[in-house]
Amino acid sequence: MATIFAGAAAYAAALTRRGFVRLGGGYFSQVYAKPGCAKVVKVCFKADEDVWADYAEWAFHNPGPMVPRVWSLKWHVDFCVAVLDRMTETVEDAHDNGTSRNHYVARAFVKPLDARWGAHGRAEPVARALDKDGYAAEAALLMTLEAVFPKHYFDVHAANWMFDATGKLILTDPFSESNSLPRRVRLSLPRAA
C-alpha cells in the first residue's frame, strides 16, 4: 500500500467524521460516499505518482458514454480529490457473482480483457480483442486514450471497468503508471532558466 500523505489522511478522516463510508480503494486512492448518495469522493493520496488524475482531467473535458462523470477535481498540496458519479460494481465482481444483474455482460466482457496479459501496458492488444468480440466502442475508447496518453501504461483489467447505475460499462481507471511524470507534477516543476 502506498504511503498516505498526512493531508490526504486528514481529509479522509474528515470525510469519515461527516458520515462518509469508505467503499474501496487501491494502491493510490480511496473512494468514499454517504449511504444512498449518487456521487462519491475519490481521494488520491499519491498525486505526485498517480496518473489517474490525468485521466480524470481528460474525462472532465471529454464526457462520454464509457467515461466516468467527473463533477470536480481539486488539487491540494500533495493529493487531489474528485467527485464522481457512483458505480454499482466492478466487472470482476459482477463476473464472479452469479446473482448480479450485470453477470452475463461481465462474463462476455472478461474474455477479451484477458488478452491484456502480455500487452506490456499498451491498449492496442486489448482493443483488438475487444473489437473482435463485439466491443467496438470500448476498443475505440482505448485507442483514443492511447493517442492522448502515449506514455501511460494501460491497466484495463476487469476491476478497472465498472457498471454505472444504469448497467453501462465505465472505464474508471485505465492506467497503472507512466514513463513521464503525472501532469500535475509536470506543471509544477520549475522552468529551466
Residue frames as qw, qx, qy, qz and C-alpha x, y, z in Angstrom:
[[0.000, 0.890, 0.456, 0.000, 0.00, 0.00, 0.00],
 [0.369, 0.563, -0.033, 0.739, 1.28, 3.45, -0.87],
 [0.285, -0.263, -0.476, 0.790, 2.06, 5.89, 1.86],
 [0.027, -0.834, -0.499, -0.235, -0.87, 8.19, 2.54],
 [0.264, 0.355, -0.186, 0.877, 0.35, 11.75, 2.94],
 [0.102, -0.291, -0.644, 0.700, -0.78, 13.49, 6.13],
 [0.297, 0.196, -0.038, -0.934, -3.04, 15.90, 4.24],
 [0.540, -0.018, -0.662, -0.520, -4.86, 13.11, 2.42],
 [0.379, -0.207, -0.860, 0.271, -5.21, 11.08, 5.63],
 [0.043, 0.271, 0.445, -0.853, -6.68, 14.12, 7.42],
 [0.426, 0.124, -0.307, -0.842, -9.06, 14.74, 4.52],
 [0.528, -0.101, -0.807, -0.245, -10.21, 11.09, 4.54],
 [0.245, -0.248, -0.766, 0.541, -10.67, 11.21, 8.33],
 [0.215, 0.214, 0.175, -0.937, -12.78, 14.36, 7.97],
 [0.516, 0.004, -0.566, -0.643, -14.98, 12.61, 5.41],
 [0.459, -0.188, -0.862, 0.105, -15.48, 9.72, 7.83],
 [0.071, -0.255, -0.564, 0.782, -16.40, 12.11, 10.66],
 [0.362, 0.215, -0.066, -0.905, -19.01, 13.68, 8.32],
 [0.749, 0.179, 0.467, -0.434, -20.70, 10.33, 7.73],
 [0.617, 0.550, -0.475, -0.302, -18.90, 9.15, 4.59],
 [0.883, -0.211, 0.417, -0.028, -18.13, 5.44, 4.35],
 [0.043, -0.554, 0.724, 0.409, -15.07, 4.01, 2.61],
 [0.871, 0.309, 0.063, -0.377, -16.33, 1.97, -0.36],
 [0.937, 0.118, 0.152, 0.290, -12.97, 0.73, -1.58],
 [0.010, -0.921, 0.329, 0.208, -9.63, 1.76, -2.87],
 [0.904, 0.345, -0.114, 0.228, -6.43, 0.75, -4.50],
 [0.740, -0.048, -0.139, 0.657, -2.74, 1.45, -4.32],
 [0.270, 0.189, 0.015, 0.944, -3.12, 5.21, -4.85],
 [0.313, -0.279, -0.080, -0.904, -6.62, 6.15, -3.75],
 [0.043, 0.292, 0.884, -0.362, -9.68, 5.53, -1.64],
 [0.235, -0.355, -0.482, -0.766, -13.34, 6.13, -2.51],
 [0.017, 0.244, 0.704, -0.667, -15.92, 7.41, -0.03],
 [0.265, -0.377, -0.493, -0.738, -19.65, 8.06, -0.17],
 [0.407, -0.075, 0.511, -0.753, -22.57, 8.77, 2.09],
 [0.277, 0.221, 0.935, -0.024, -25.07, 5.92, 2.16],
 [0.363, 0.687, 0.616, -0.128, -27.64, 6.32, -0.61],
 [0.065, 0.793, -0.155, -0.585, -25.77, 9.17, -2.34],
 [0.810, 0.551, 0.197, 0.034, -25.41, 9.06, -6.15],
 [0.401, 0.811, -0.344, 0.250, -21.92, 10.61, -6.03],
 [0.873, -0.324, -0.127, 0.341, -18.62, 9.52, -4.49],
 [0.053, -0.944, 0.325, 0.011, -15.48, 11.31, -3.36],
 [0.927, 0.156, -0.120, 0.317, -12.19, 9.84, -4.56],
 [0.316, -0.897, 0.292, 0.098, -9.13, 10.83, -2.53],
 [0.835, 0.425, -0.202, 0.287, -5.91, 10.30, -4.49],
 [0.572, -0.807, 0.101, 0.108, -3.27, 10.26, -1.83],
 [0.619, -0.321, 0.416, 0.584, -0.18, 9.94, -4.04],
 [0.485, 0.835, 0.206, -0.161, -0.96, 12.54, -6.70],
 [0.024, -0.806, 0.506, 0.307, 2.74, 13.01, -7.35],
 [0.240, -0.261, 0.906, 0.232, 2.96, 9.40, -8.62],
 [0.461, 0.405, 0.777, -0.140, -0.58, 8.51, -9.71],
 [0.024, -0.053, 0.510, 0.858, -1.64, 9.19, -13.30],
 [0.058, 0.568, 0.821, -0.019, -5.36, 8.67, -12.58],
 [0.017, 0.734, 0.249, -0.631, -5.77, 12.43, -12.19],
 [0.017, -0.291, 0.559, 0.776, -4.58, 12.85, -15.80],
 [0.061, -0.307, -0.888, -0.337, -7.47, 10.61, -16.87],
 [0.063, -0.672, -0.636, 0.374, -9.91, 12.40, -14.53],
 [0.000, 0.589, -0.071, -0.805, -8.97, 15.77, -16.00],
 [0.065, 0.088, -0.736, -0.669, -9.38, 14.39, -19.53],
 [0.076, -0.446, -0.890, -0.057, -12.74, 12.80, -18.59],
 [0.009, -0.641, -0.397, 0.657, -13.96, 16.12, -17.14],
 [0.146, 0.553, -0.264, -0.776, -13.33, 17.80, -20.50],
 [0.347, 0.200, -0.755, -0.519, -14.38, 14.83, -22.67],
 [0.601, 0.001, 0.607, -0.520, -17.57, 13.34, -21.25],
 [0.462, 0.226, -0.713, -0.476, -18.68, 10.18, -22.96],
 [0.840, -0.215, -0.210, -0.451, -20.78, 7.06, -22.52],
 [0.909, -0.107, -0.347, 0.203, -17.93, 4.91, -21.09],
 [0.360, 0.384, -0.358, 0.771, -16.05, 7.70, -19.31],
 [0.336, -0.518, -0.652, 0.440, -16.70, 8.44, -15.63],
 [0.025, -0.864, -0.245, -0.439, -18.61, 11.65, -14.97],
 [0.520, -0.142, -0.351, 0.766, -16.15, 13.85, -13.08],
 [0.115, -0.901, -0.402, -0.113, -18.01, 16.68, -11.35],
 [0.093, -0.958, 0.246, -0.114, -14.91, 18.26, -9.83],
 [0.867, 0.061, -0.209, 0.448, -11.18, 17.70, -9.42],
 [0.194, -0.953, 0.128, -0.194, -9.36, 19.72, -6.79],
 [0.713, 0.294, -0.429, 0.470, -5.64, 19.74, -6.14],
 [0.562, -0.825, 0.051, 0.016, -4.22, 20.07, -2.64],
 [0.115, -0.819, 0.549, 0.119, -0.51, 20.27, -1.82],
 [0.070, -0.396, 0.907, 0.123, 0.24, 16.55, -2.07],
 [0.266, 0.268, 0.926, -0.019, -3.06, 14.91, -3.06],
 [0.280, -0.036, -0.337, -0.898, -6.18, 15.50, -5.10],
 [0.337, 0.288, 0.773, -0.454, -9.89, 14.94, -4.58],
 [0.213, -0.041, -0.613, -0.759, -12.50, 14.21, -7.22],
 [0.539, 0.223, 0.543, -0.604, -16.27, 13.99, -7.08],
 [0.174, 0.133, -0.828, -0.517, -17.67, 11.35, -9.45],
 [0.777, -0.110, -0.181, -0.593, -20.88, 9.51, -10.18],
 [0.561, -0.336, 0.716, -0.246, -21.22, 6.38, -8.08],
 [0.491, 0.241, -0.765, -0.340, -20.73, 3.00, -9.76],
 [0.852, -0.285, 0.010, -0.439, -22.53, -0.16, -8.69],
 [0.864, -0.304, 0.386, 0.109, -19.85, -2.84, -9.05],
 [0.055, -0.586, 0.670, 0.452, -16.70, -3.80, -10.90],
 [0.747, 0.311, -0.440, -0.389, -16.90, -6.06, -13.94],
 [0.305, 0.285, -0.879, 0.231, -14.77, -8.51, -11.96],
 [0.289, 0.011, 0.715, -0.636, -17.29, -8.62, -9.09],
 [0.705, 0.284, 0.044, -0.649, -20.25, -8.93, -11.49],
 [0.597, 0.369, -0.684, -0.200, -18.45, -11.74, -13.31],
 [0.202, 0.171, -0.897, 0.354, -17.83, -13.63, -10.08],
 [0.318, 0.160, 0.621, -0.698, -21.33, -13.01, -8.66],
 [0.020, 0.229, 0.881, 0.414, -23.91, -15.10, -10.49],
 [0.016, -0.701, -0.679, 0.218, -26.75, -13.14, -8.87],
 [0.101, -0.471, 0.063, 0.874, -25.60, -9.75, -10.22],
 [0.566, 0.699, 0.332, -0.284, -27.88, -8.17, -12.83],
 [0.298, 0.830, -0.394, -0.257, -24.68, -7.46, -14.80],
 [0.687, -0.330, 0.640, 0.094, -23.33, -11.03, -14.58],
 [0.784, 0.385, 0.456, 0.174, -23.92, -12.05, -18.20],
 [0.349, 0.924, -0.102, 0.119, -22.49, -8.83, -19.64],
 [0.326, -0.783, 0.529, -0.010, -19.47, -9.23, -17.37],
 [0.816, -0.087, 0.559, 0.118, -18.96, -12.87, -18.41],
 [0.702, 0.621, 0.255, 0.237, -18.78, -11.88, -22.07],
 [0.135, 0.964, -0.165, 0.159, -16.64, -8.81, -21.39],
 [0.592, -0.664, 0.449, 0.084, -13.99, -10.53, -19.26],
 [0.889, 0.168, 0.345, 0.250, -12.88, -12.88, -22.07],
 [0.562, 0.703, 0.016, 0.436, -11.36, -10.18, -24.33],
 [0.252, -0.907, 0.259, -0.216, -9.95, -8.37, -21.28],
 [0.868, -0.351, 0.307, 0.170, -7.88, -11.45, -20.55],
 [0.740, 0.540, 0.074, 0.395, -5.93, -10.52, -23.70],
 [0.102, -0.960, 0.202, -0.166, -4.22, -7.82, -21.61],
 [0.770, -0.471, 0.375, 0.212, -1.72, -10.38, -20.41],
 [0.679, 0.032, 0.438, 0.588, 1.41, -9.89, -22.44],
 [0.296, 0.874, 0.315, 0.221, 0.19, -6.50, -23.70],
 [0.581, -0.016, -0.129, 0.804, 3.14, -4.76, -21.99],
 [0.107, -0.548, -0.332, 0.760, 0.95, -1.87, -20.90],
 [0.081, 0.096, -0.441, -0.889, -0.33, -0.96, -24.36],
 [0.562, 0.277, 0.377, -0.682, -4.00, -0.60, -25.25],
 [0.480, 0.397, -0.520, -0.584, -3.82, -1.97, -28.78],
 [0.225, 0.064, -0.970, -0.068, -3.80, -5.75, -27.99],
 [0.155, 0.337, 0.770, -0.519, -6.74, -5.40, -25.61],
 [0.410, 0.479, 0.011, -0.776, -8.59, -3.10, -28.05],
 [0.361, 0.271, -0.761, -0.465, -8.09, -5.66, -30.83],
 [0.117, -0.138, -0.973, 0.146, -9.55, -8.43, -28.65],
 [0.242, 0.432, 0.519, -0.697, -12.48, -6.25, -27.56],
 [0.413, 0.430, -0.288, -0.749, -13.26, -5.27, -31.13],
 [0.288, 0.137, -0.906, -0.278, -13.13, -8.92, -32.26],
 [0.099, -0.292, -0.913, 0.266, -15.65, -9.86, -29.54],
 [0.061, -0.696, -0.615, -0.366, -18.12, -7.11, -30.47],
 [0.356, -0.791, -0.272, 0.417, -16.97, -4.30, -28.17],
 [0.525, 0.514, 0.201, 0.648, -16.02, -1.78, -30.87],
 [0.139, -0.905, -0.063, -0.398, -16.90, 1.32, -28.82],
 [0.716, -0.671, 0.147, 0.126, -14.81, 0.14, -25.86],
 [0.791, 0.060, 0.248, 0.556, -11.92, -0.65, -28.21],
 [0.306, 0.733, 0.172, 0.582, -12.20, 2.82, -29.78],
 [0.410, -0.898, 0.028, -0.155, -12.07, 4.44, -26.33],
 [0.805, -0.422, 0.219, 0.354, -8.84, 2.57, -25.52],
 [0.650, 0.316, 0.271, 0.636, -7.24, 3.62, -28.79],
 [0.013, 0.893, 0.124, 0.433, -8.28, 7.25, -28.20],
 [0.592, -0.797, 0.123, 0.022, -6.69, 7.14, -24.75],
 [0.821, -0.124, 0.248, 0.498, -3.52, 5.60, -26.15],
 [0.438, 0.606, 0.210, 0.629, -3.28, 8.50, -28.62],
 [0.226, -0.901, -0.036, -0.368, -3.91, 11.09, -25.89],
 [0.566, -0.718, 0.393, -0.100, -1.63, 9.45, -23.30],
 [0.803, 0.447, -0.393, 0.009, 1.16, 7.73, -25.28],
 [0.258, 0.496, -0.702, 0.441, 3.50, 7.50, -22.26],
 [0.606, -0.301, 0.455, -0.579, 0.97, 5.93, -19.87],
 [0.135, 0.122, -0.981, -0.074, 0.85, 2.18, -19.27],
 [0.644, -0.214, -0.273, -0.682, -2.61, 0.65, -19.55],
 [0.034, -0.056, 0.915, -0.398, -4.14, -1.49, -16.83],
 [0.539, -0.019, -0.184, -0.821, -7.60, -2.29, -18.20],
 [0.183, -0.053, -0.978, 0.088, -8.42, -5.47, -16.27],
 [0.341, -0.522, -0.700, -0.348, -11.91, -6.32, -15.04],
 [0.391, -0.610, -0.495, 0.480, -11.56, -4.45, -11.73],
 [0.174, -0.335, 0.066, 0.924, -10.87, -1.16, -13.57],
 [0.278, -0.246, -0.541, -0.755, -14.11, -1.33, -15.57],
 [0.147, 0.213, 0.744, -0.615, -17.29, -0.81, -13.61],
 [0.033, -0.559, -0.734, -0.384, -21.03, -0.65, -14.15],
 [0.122, -0.171, 0.169, -0.963, -22.91, 2.58, -13.55],
 [0.409, 0.148, 0.620, -0.653, -26.42, 2.73, -12.04],
 [0.706, 0.408, -0.046, -0.577, -27.98, 2.02, -15.45],
 [0.904, -0.005, 0.422, 0.071, -25.77, -1.03, -16.13],
 [0.600, 0.780, -0.151, 0.094, -23.47, 0.67, -18.67],
 [0.847, -0.082, -0.072, 0.519, -19.76, -0.15, -18.76],
 [0.023, -0.987, 0.126, -0.099, -17.48, 2.64, -17.50],
 [0.763, 0.239, -0.308, 0.516, -13.68, 2.64, -17.69],
 [0.450, -0.883, -0.135, -0.014, -12.83, 4.00, -14.25],
 [0.402, -0.790, 0.414, 0.208, -9.05, 3.66, -14.06],
 [0.868, 0.492, -0.060, -0.028, -7.24, 2.78, -17.30],
 [0.467, 0.686, -0.456, 0.321, -3.62, 3.38, -16.27],
 [0.841, -0.397, -0.255, 0.265, -1.14, 1.90, -13.83],
 [0.476, -0.625, 0.124, 0.607, 1.76, 4.29, -14.32],
 [0.508, 0.861, 0.020, 0.009, 3.60, 6.41, -16.82],
 [0.777, -0.010, 0.024, 0.629, 7.14, 6.80, -18.08],
 [0.156, 0.496, -0.023, 0.854, 6.65, 10.54, -17.66],
 [0.032, -0.125, -0.614, 0.778, 5.66, 12.49, -14.58],
 [0.091, 0.676, 0.728, -0.070, 1.94, 12.98, -13.95],
 [0.213, 0.704, 0.302, 0.606, 0.60, 16.19, -15.50],
 [0.403, -0.900, -0.142, -0.085, 0.16, 17.96, -12.14],
 [0.699, -0.507, 0.177, 0.472, 3.83, 17.39, -11.27],
 [0.559, 0.292, 0.354, 0.691, 4.98, 18.44, -14.76],
 [0.026, 0.843, 0.287, 0.455, 3.02, 21.70, -14.45],
 [0.492, -0.870, -0.016, -0.009, 4.50, 22.49, -11.05],
 [0.808, -0.111, 0.077, 0.574, 8.14, 21.87, -11.95],
 [0.117, -0.801, 0.088, 0.580, 10.29, 24.99, -12.11],
 [0.687, 0.724, 0.052, 0.025, 11.02, 26.22, -15.62],
 [0.779, -0.042, 0.102, 0.618, 14.59, 25.99, -16.91],
 [0.129, -0.809, -0.001, 0.574, 16.44, 29.29, -16.95]]
